[in-house]
Amino acid sequence: MKDKVNFYDGLNEAECRMYESIDDFLSLSRRFSRKAVNDKRNMAVIFCLLLAVLILVLCVVLGGRSHVILGAVNSALLIGGAAVAWYRRRNNYFPEVERVNNIIRNDGLEAVYNDLMRATPVVGTDTVSGGRYLFTAGRAMCRLENISRVYAKYVSYGRHGSYYACAEVADETGIYQHYMAKLPMFRRDQQLEKISEELFRLKLSASVQDK
């Protein structure tokens, strides 16, 4: 199944249905299946090649040996970048997918599926939780117990940028930043505190249930 991530291999029909619900919510296959990766790679290569040809044509039209040399160098760099991108993706290792699959392997597919099915929105964020895990649609998931801190992260967009509420997660896959919500320009600290309190409440409830 080129349009699906590899975790489907070896699952029975019932398990496939459960995993598909998780897959669809997090858009894993849509982003990281062999077909999706190949499509992105092919688009990147085609774009680089077309850009390289355009640069060479402009150099010829403008004339001058220096322009031709510069165009050739730019073309080589673009094609080289396309090749590097292809080889980097060839091993098909994607932390977002590995984190989900590692959690499922260790906690059980049914546990993750049930949590997602009963999940409700977490106040002040773009995430949902069923009490044990944190899910962000189209992006990622993590265990609540693996969240070590919540903080504001500034993301720059050229001259401008925005602050996001992030959870620092440390689990068996490694350390990563789980983006939860864009913070407002005003009352940013208050909103971040509200999110932190809500996550602490969820973590406390989960620990009580586990006992």
C-alpha positions as CSV (number, residue, x, y, z in Angstrom):
1,M,0.0,0.0,0.0
2,K,2.1,2.9,-1.3
3,D,-0.5,5.4,-0.1
4,K,-0.3,4.2,3.5
5,V,2.4,4.3,6.1
6,N,4.1,1.0,6.9
7,F,2.5,0.4,10.3
8,Y,-0.6,-1.1,8.6
9,D,1.5,-4.2,7.7
10,G,0.7,-7.1,10.0
11,L,-2.5,-5.6,11.4
12,N,-5.7,-7.5,11.3
13,E,-8.9,-6.0,10.0
14,A,-10.1,-4.6,13.3
15,E,-6.7,-3.2,14.1
16,C,-6.5,-1.6,10.7
17,R,-9.8,0.3,11.3
18,M,-8.5,1.6,14.7
19,Y,-5.2,2.7,13.3
20,E,-6.9,4.3,10.3
21,S,-8.8,6.5,12.6
22,I,-5.6,7.7,14.2
23,D,-3.9,7.9,10.8
24,D,-6.7,10.1,9.4
25,F,-6.8,12.4,12.4
26,L,-3.0,13.0,12.3
27,S,-2.7,12.9,8.5
28,L,0.2,10.5,8.7
29,S,-0.3,8.6,5.4
30,R,-1.3,11.9,3.7
31,R,2.0,13.3,4.6
32,F,4.4,10.4,5.0
33,S,3.3,7.5,2.9
34,R,5.7,6.3,0.1
35,K,3.4,7.9,-2.5
36,A,3.2,11.2,-0.6
37,V,7.0,11.4,-0.2
38,N,7.6,10.5,-3.8
39,D,5.2,13.1,-5.0
40,K,6.9,15.8,-2.9
41,R,10.3,14.6,-4.1
42,N,9.3,14.7,-7.7
43,M,7.8,18.1,-7.4
44,A,10.9,19.5,-5.8
45,V,13.2,18.0,-8.5
46,I,11.0,19.3,-11.3
47,F,10.9,22.8,-9.7
48,C,14.7,22.9,-9.3
49,L,15.3,21.7,-12.9
50,L,12.8,24.2,-14.4
51,L,14.4,27.0,-12.3
52,A,17.9,25.9,-13.4
53,V,16.8,26.0,-17.1
54,L,15.2,29.4,-16.6
55,I,18.4,30.8,-15.1
56,L,20.5,29.4,-18.0
57,V,18.1,30.9,-20.5
58,L,18.3,34.3,-18.8
59,C,22.1,34.1,-18.8
60,V,22.2,33.4,-22.5
61,V,19.7,36.2,-23.3
62,L,21.7,38.7,-21.2
63,G,24.9,37.5,-22.8
64,G,28.4,37.6,-21.3
65,R,30.6,34.7,-20.2
66,S,30.3,35.6,-16.5
67,H,26.6,35.4,-16.7
68,V,26.8,31.9,-18.3
69,I,29.2,30.7,-15.6
70,L,27.1,32.1,-12.8
71,G,24.0,30.4,-14.3
72,A,25.8,27.1,-14.6
73,V,26.9,27.3,-10.9
74,N,23.4,28.2,-9.8
75,S,22.0,25.3,-11.9
76,A,24.4,22.9,-10.4
77,L,23.6,24.0,-6.9
78,L,19.9,23.7,-7.5
79,I,20.2,20.2,-9.0
80,G,22.5,19.1,-6.2
81,G,20.0,20.4,-3.7
82,A,17.3,18.3,-5.3
83,A,19.4,15.2,-5.2
84,V,20.3,15.8,-1.5
85,A,16.6,16.2,-0.7
86,W,15.8,12.9,-2.5
87,Y,18.6,10.9,-0.7
88,R,17.7,12.4,2.7
89,R,14.1,11.1,2.4
90,R,15.1,7.8,1.0
91,N,15.4,6.1,4.4
92,N,11.7,6.9,5.1
93,Y,12.4,7.8,8.7
94,F,10.0,10.5,10.0
95,P,9.9,11.3,13.7
96,E,6.2,12.2,13.7
97,V,5.3,8.8,12.4
98,E,7.8,7.0,14.7
99,R,6.5,8.8,17.8
100,V,2.9,7.6,17.1
101,N,4.0,4.1,16.3
102,N,6.3,3.8,19.3
103,I,3.5,5.0,21.6
104,I,1.2,2.4,20.1
105,R,3.7,-0.4,20.4
106,N,4.3,0.4,24.1
107,D,0.9,1.4,25.2
108,G,-1.3,-0.6,22.9
109,L,-3.3,0.4,19.8
110,E,-6.7,0.1,21.6
111,A,-5.5,2.5,24.4
112,V,-4.6,5.2,21.9
113,Y,-7.7,4.6,19.8
114,N,-10.0,4.8,22.8
115,D,-8.4,8.0,24.0
116,L,-8.8,9.6,20.6
117,M,-12.5,8.5,20.4
118,R,-13.4,10.2,23.7
119,A,-11.1,13.2,23.2
120,T,-12.5,16.7,23.8
121,P,-10.9,20.1,23.0
122,V,-8.2,21.3,25.5
123,V,-9.1,24.8,26.6
124,G,-7.1,27.6,24.8
125,T,-5.4,25.2,22.3
126,D,-5.9,23.6,18.9
127,T,-5.5,20.2,20.5
128,V,-7.8,17.5,21.9
129,S,-7.3,14.9,24.7
130,G,-9.1,11.9,26.0
131,G,-7.2,12.2,29.3
132,R,-4.0,10.3,28.6
133,Y,-2.8,11.7,25.3
134,L,-2.6,15.0,23.5
135,F,-3.6,15.1,19.8
136,T,-3.2,17.9,17.3
137,A,-5.2,17.3,14.1
138,G,-3.0,16.9,11.0
139,R,0.2,17.0,13.0
140,A,1.2,14.9,16.0
141,M,0.4,13.3,19.3
142,C,2.2,12.7,22.6
143,R,1.5,11.4,26.1
144,L,0.4,13.9,28.7
145,E,2.8,12.4,31.2
146,N,5.8,13.1,28.9
147,I,5.2,16.8,28.8
148,S,8.0,18.4,30.9
149,R,7.1,22.1,30.5
150,V,4.9,24.5,28.6
151,Y,6.4,27.7,27.2
152,A,6.0,30.4,24.6
153,K,8.0,30.0,21.4
154,Y,8.5,32.9,18.9
155,V,8.4,31.8,15.3
156,S,9.7,34.3,12.8
157,Y,8.2,34.9,9.3
158,G,10.8,37.3,7.8
159,R,10.1,40.7,9.3
160,H,7.2,39.4,11.4
161,G,6.4,36.5,13.6
162,S,4.1,35.1,16.2
163,Y,4.2,33.4,19.6
164,Y,3.0,29.8,20.0
165,A,2.2,27.8,23.1
166,C,4.5,24.8,23.0
167,A,4.9,21.7,25.1
168,E,8.3,20.2,25.5
169,V,8.0,16.4,25.2
170,A,10.6,13.8,26.2
171,D,9.7,10.2,25.4
172,E,11.2,7.0,23.9
173,T,11.4,8.7,20.5
174,G,13.4,11.7,21.7
175,I,12.7,15.3,22.6
176,Y,10.5,17.6,20.5
177,Q,8.2,20.6,20.6
178,H,4.5,20.0,20.4
179,Y,2.9,23.2,19.0
180,M,-0.5,23.7,20.7
181,A,-1.9,27.1,19.8
182,K,-1.0,30.5,18.5
183,L,-0.9,33.0,21.4
184,P,-2.6,36.4,21.2
185,M,-0.6,39.5,21.0
186,F,-2.1,40.9,24.2
187,R,-2.5,38.8,27.4
188,R,-0.1,36.3,26.0
189,D,1.3,35.3,29.5
190,Q,-2.3,34.9,30.9
191,Q,-3.3,32.6,28.0
192,L,-0.1,30.5,28.4
193,E,-0.8,30.2,32.1
194,K,-4.3,29.0,31.4
195,I,-3.1,26.4,29.0
196,S,-0.4,25.2,31.5
197,E,-3.0,24.9,34.2
198,E,-5.3,22.9,32.0
199,L,-2.6,20.5,31.0
200,F,-1.6,20.1,34.6
201,R,-5.2,19.3,35.5
202,L,-5.3,16.7,32.7
203,K,-2.0,15.1,33.8
204,L,-3.2,15.0,37.4
205,S,-6.5,13.3,36.4
206,A,-4.6,10.8,34.3
207,S,-2.3,9.9,37.1
208,V,-5.2,9.4,39.5
209,Q,-7.0,7.1,37.0
210,D,-3.8,5.0,36.5
211,K,-3.7,4.3,40.2
